[in-house]
Amino acid sequence: MTLPQRDPLHRTYAEYLTWPEGGQYELIGGTGYIKGPPAPTPSHQELVGEPYHQLRLALEGTTAISAIPGISIDWDRLRATPGVE
């Protein structure tokens, strides 16, 4: 779950009423917050995780590496690992 973004400026209720409809906004003590998207559901996580799981199984016993988009791989450190080409 992502944390809400905080608006650094002091806002009024009148300003809050002008914010776009359909957004997930809050005004607490003059501070505006934009709420992030809701956390993924367990079924979504399972659906997203299954292709990765299948890829890992298919690559088992090979020197290939499976990775999830958005992660960083330290290739120099990985090459220094015994058994990894």
C-alpha positions in Angstrom: 0.0 0.0 0.0 1.4 3.4 -0.9 1.4 6.3 1.5 -0.7 9.4 0.8 1.2 12.3 -0.8 1.2 15.4 1.4 0.7 18.9 0.0 3.2 21.2 1.6 0.9 24.3 1.4 -1.8 25.2 3.9 -5.2 24.6 2.2 -8.8 25.8 3.0 -12.0 23.9 2.8 -13.0 26.3 -0.1 -9.9 25.1 -2.0 -10.7 21.5 -1.2 -14.2 22.0 -2.9 -12.4 23.0 -6.1 -10.3 19.8 -6.4 -11.2 17.5 -9.3 -14.0 15.0 -8.7 -13.2 11.3 -8.6 -9.9 11.8 -6.9 -9.1 10.4 -3.5 -8.3 13.5 -1.6 -8.4 14.4 2.1 -8.0 17.7 3.9 -6.8 17.3 7.5 -6.1 20.4 9.6 -5.3 22.5 6.5 -3.0 19.8 5.0 -4.1 18.3 1.7 -3.4 14.6 1.0 -3.7 12.6 -2.2 -4.3 9.0 -1.5 -2.5 6.4 -3.6 -4.1 3.5 -5.3 -5.5 0.8 -3.0 -3.2 -2.2 -2.2 -3.4 -5.1 -4.6 -5.9 -7.9 -3.7 -4.6 -11.4 -2.9 -6.1 -12.7 -6.2 -4.2 -10.0 -8.1 -1.0 -10.9 -6.4 -1.5 -14.6 -7.2 -2.3 -13.8 -10.8 0.8 -11.6 -11.2 3.1 -14.0 -9.4 2.1 -17.2 -11.3 4.0 -16.3 -14.6 7.1 -15.5 -12.6 6.8 -18.8 -10.7 6.4 -20.7 -14.0 9.5 -18.9 -15.4 11.5 -19.9 -12.4 10.5 -23.5 -12.8 11.4 -23.4 -16.5 14.8 -21.9 -15.8 15.7 -24.3 -13.0 19.0 -26.0 -13.6 20.2 -23.4 -16.1 22.4 -20.4 -15.6 19.6 -18.0 -16.8 18.3 -15.5 -14.3 14.6 -14.6 -14.0 13.8 -11.1 -12.7 10.7 -9.1 -11.9 10.5 -5.7 -13.6 11.4 -2.8 -11.4 14.1 -4.5 -9.4 17.8 -3.8 -9.7 20.5 -6.5 -10.2 24.1 -5.9 -9.2 25.6 -7.8 -12.1 29.2 -7.4 -10.9 28.4 -9.0 -7.5 26.4 -11.7 -9.2 29.3 -12.6 -11.5 31.5 -12.9 -8.5 29.2 -15.5 -7.0 30.7 -19.0 -7.5 28.6 -21.1 -9.9 27.1 -18.1 -11.7 28.4 -17.4 -15.2 
